[in-house]
Amino acid sequence: MIKAIILDDEEKGTSLLNHKLANFSDKLEVVAIFNDPKKALTIIKNLDIDVLFLDIEMPKINGFQFLELLGQFNFEVIFVTAYDAYVLDALRNDALDYLMKPVDPEELEAAINKLEEKVSKKANIQQNNKKDSGRLSLATAEGIYYIKKSDIITVEAMSNYSVFHVVSGNKIIVSKTLKEYETILSEDCFFRVNRSAIVNLEYVVKFRKGDVLELANGAEIEVSSTKKAMLLEKLA
C-alpha cells in the first residue's frame, strides 16, 4: 500500500484532493493531512511515506522552501497547484508530477499509476542492494559496472543523468536521477549536500569557510545552507 501525505495551506484544497484520492483506496492510503507547513516540518521526518502531495503557493513557506528546509528525504513529490508558472522549478526538484487545480481525475490517475511504478521499482532496487549491500550495479551505454560503494567519492547530477566519481578517477554516467541513488545510498556514509551532489563522507578532507567541502580527490563541493547543520553533525 502506497502511503501519502497532503500539504496545502487551504483546508478546502486538502479536503478536495483527499476525496479524489479515496478513489484509489485499494492502492493508496493518506496517512496525514497538513494545512500548516511549519507543523508538517516537525512531523514528516518521523513518518514513513512514499509520496507527498504538495501545494506551492503557501504563506511564509512555499512548497520549494519546504523541501529545502526538510533536507534529506526519500519519498516522491507530486506538486498540486493553481499556477502553471512553476513547472521548471518542479523539474529541478525532481518532482514525479505536476497537477493543476482543480485536479483532473484522469491526470490524477496517470500520476498514481506513475507513482505505483516508481515505488515498485524503488522497492526492487532496495531489495537487490540488500542482497549485496557492499556493491552497486550501474547500467550504462557501454555495459554494467559493478563497483564497491566504498569506492564512490561523489555522485553528481547532470540533467536527468547521474555521474559517479570513483577512487580510480573514472566517471560513470548513468541515466537515472540523483534522487534514486539518494535512496539507495541513504543507509551508508553518504549525504546529499546540495541539490546536485551526494558525497561519501569518508572522503571529506576539510570543511572550508564559505561552506565548501574539500574531498580527497581534490574536488570542491558547495554545501547548501539548509544542509550545513545536519552535515556538520554527521561529520562530528
SULCORDA-V674614 format. One record per residue. N is the residue number from 1. RES is the residue in one small letter. OMEGA is omega in degrees with one decimal (NA if undefined). D_LAST is the distance of its C-alpha to the last C-alpha in whole Angstrom. Layout:
# SULCORDA-V674614
n = {N:N}
res = {RES:RES}
omega = {OMEGA:OMEGA}
d_last = {D_LAST:D_LAST}
This chain:
# SULCORDA-V674614
n = {1:2:3:4:5:6:7:8:9:10:11:12:13:14:15:16:17:18:19:20:21:22:23:24:25:26:27:28:29:30:31:32:33:34:35:36:37:38:39:40:41:42:43:44:45:46:47:48:49:50:51:52:53:54:55:56:57:58:59:60:61:62:63:64:65:66:67:68:69:70:71:72:73:74:75:76:77:78:79:80:81:82:83:84:85:86:87:88:89:90:91:92:93:94:95:96:97:98:99:100:101:102:103:104:105:106:107:108:109:110:111:112:113:114:115:116:117:118:119:120:121:122:123:124:125:126:127:128:129:130:131:132:133:134:135:136:137:138:139:140:141:142:143:144:145:146:147:148:149:150:151:152:153:154:155:156:157:158:159:160:161:162:163:164:165:166:167:168:169:170:171:172:173:174:175:176:177:178:179:180:181:182:183:184:185:186:187:188:189:190:191:192:193:194:195:196:197:198:199:200:201:202:203:204:205:206:207:208:209:210:211:212:213:214:215:216:217:218:219:220:221:222:223:224:225:226:227:228:229:230:231:232:233:234:235:236}
res = {m:i:k:a:i:i:l:d:d:e:e:k:g:t:s:l:l:n:h:k:l:a:n:f:s:d:k:l:e:v:v:a:i:f:n:d:p:k:k:a:l:t:i:i:k:n:l:d:i:d:v:l:f:l:d:i:e:m:p:k:i:n:g:f:q:f:l:e:l:l:g:q:f:n:f:e:v:i:f:v:t:a:y:d:a:y:v:l:d:a:l:r:n:d:a:l:d:y:l:m:k:p:v:d:p:e:e:l:e:a:a:i:n:k:l:e:e:k:v:s:k:k:a:n:i:q:q:n:n:k:k:d:s:g:r:l:s:l:a:t:a:e:g:i:y:y:i:k:k:s:d:i:i:t:v:e:a:m:s:n:y:s:v:f:h:v:v:s:g:n:k:i:i:v:s:k:t:l:k:e:y:e:t:i:l:s:e:d:c:f:f:r:v:n:r:s:a:i:v:n:l:e:y:v:v:k:f:r:k:g:d:v:l:e:l:a:n:g:a:e:i:e:v:s:s:t:k:k:a:m:l:l:e:k:l:a}
omega = {177.6:179.8:-173.7:172.6:175.5:174.9:178.8:-176.7:179.3:179.5:178.3:-179.5:-179.9:-179.3:-180.0:-179.2:178.2:178.4:-179.5:178.6:178.1:177.6:-179.6:-175.0:178.3:-177.9:-175.8:178.4:175.2:-174.1:178.7:177.4:-179.2:172.6:-180.0:-178.5:179.1:177.6:180.0:-179.2:-176.4:-173.7:-167.8:-178.8:-178.6:-178.9:178.4:-176.0:179.2:-175.5:173.8:171.9:-165.8:172.4:179.8:-178.1:176.6:-178.9:175.8:179.0:176.9:-174.6:-179.5:177.0:178.6:-179.9:177.5:-179.5:180.0:179.4:-175.7:176.3:-175.5:-179.1:177.0:178.9:173.0:179.3:177.2:-170.5:177.4:-175.0:-179.5:-174.1:-172.8:-175.8:-178.8:177.3:178.5:178.4:179.1:177.9:177.8:179.5:177.6:-179.8:-175.5:-176.5:179.1:174.1:-11.5:-173.2:177.6:-177.1:-179.6:177.8:177.2:178.7:178.3:179.0:178.9:177.8:177.7:179.2:-179.4:179.4:-178.3:-179.8:178.5:179.9:-179.6:179.5:178.8:178.9:-179.2:179.7:-179.9:-179.1:175.0:-179.6:178.9:-169.6:-178.1:-176.2:179.7:176.1:-176.6:-179.6:-179.7:178.6:-178.1:-176.2:-177.8:175.8:174.7:-175.0:173.4:177.8:-179.2:178.7:179.5:177.2:176.8:168.7:-175.6:179.8:174.3:-173.3:179.1:179.1:173.5:-179.4:178.6:174.0:-174.4:-172.2:179.1:-176.9:179.3:171.5:179.8:-176.5:-175.4:-176.8:173.1:-177.4:179.6:-177.3:-180.0:179.7:174.3:178.0:-177.6:-173.4:-171.8:-177.1:179.2:-175.7:179.0:-179.2:177.5:-172.0:174.7:-176.9:-169.8:-174.3:169.5:-175.5:170.3:-173.2:177.8:-177.3:177.3:179.8:-173.8:169.9:-170.1:173.6:-174.9:178.4:179.3:175.3:171.1:-176.2:-174.9:179.7:178.7:-180.0:175.6:-174.8:178.6:-179.1:177.2:-178.8:-179.2:-178.6:-172.0:-175.8:-179.4:179.1:-179.8:177.5:-179.9:-178.5:-175.8:NA}
d_last = {38:36:34:34:33:35:34:36:37:41:42:45:43:40:44:45:43:42:46:46:43:45:47:45:44:45:42:39:38:37:35:34:35:34:36:33:30:28:28:28:24:23:25:25:22:23:26:27:29:30:31:31:34:33:36:35:37:35:35:32:30:32:31:29:27:26:25:22:21:21:18:18:21:23:27:30:31:35:35:39:40:43:42:43:41:38:38:36:33:33:34:31:29:30:32:34:37:39:41:44:45:47:46:48:49:49:46:44:45:44:41:41:42:40:37:38:38:35:33:36:34:31:31:33:31:28:31:31:28:27:30:28:25:24:26:27:31:31:35:36:39:40:39:36:33:31:28:25:22:20:22:21:19:20:22:24:26:30:32:33:31:28:27:25:24:24:24:27:27:29:29:30:31:32:34:31:29:25:25:27:24:21:23:23:20:18:18:16:13:14:14:16:15:19:22:23:20:18:16:15:11:12:14:12:13:12:11:15:17:19:16:16:14:16:16:18:21:21:21:19:18:18:16:18:17:17:14:12:11:10:9:6:5:6:4:0}
